[in-house]
Amino acid sequence: MENQEFKQELGQEQPLETAAEQAEAAGTESVEPVAEATEEEVTKAEIARLMKENAEKDDAYRRMLAEFDNYRKRSVKEKEMMQDKGAADIIEELLPVLDDFDRAFAHVPEERDGIIAGMEMVYKKLLTTLESLGVKEIEALGKEFDHDLHSAISHEENPEFGENIISEVYQKGYLYKDKVIRHSVVKVAN
């Protein structure tokens, strides 16, 4: 008998009465609706927790996706910048060759032979190739001085030119994709 009482105390022998049976025995209303409401509240709380967790994971996913997209765009932009920098460096190395052609053509005699005609063809082909790559000569002679495009090494008083107008070009300047590779070296009037 002691063993049975001990088991009942531990709740191992017979299950305790349900809440409804206990309420009936006590003469009170059924407790089941309270139990169901609690179970429903727990379910709603669990749903709310899962929805919040899902929203957090969705937000983290979207942030990671946006970060990867930004990384991809940044990588493409950096690659293009490196290519442009490399091309600009090569073009800058070719500019002295153009200068040499200009100096040579400044001293060509009136009578042109086949060698000079050949040099002119090579020069024009080089200019055409550079133009196709995005290289343009900076127009300077007769234009207003612009410190972003020109580098003045001398000034002169000349009534033929207006105020701050370039009267002579010592060395041509060039742009590559609208960026200055080399400034025009000029003389500015007045």
Protein Blocks (a to p, Z undefined) as FASTA:
>chain_A
ZZmmmmmmnopmpccddfklmmmmnopacfklmmmmmmmmmmmmmmmmmmmmmmmmmmmm
mmmmmmmmmmmmmmmmmmmmmmmmmmmmmmmmmmmmmmmmmmmmmmccfbdcfklmmmmm
mmmmmmmmmmmnopacddfehpacdfklpccfbdcddfkbcehiafbdfbdcddeehiaf
bdcddddeZZ
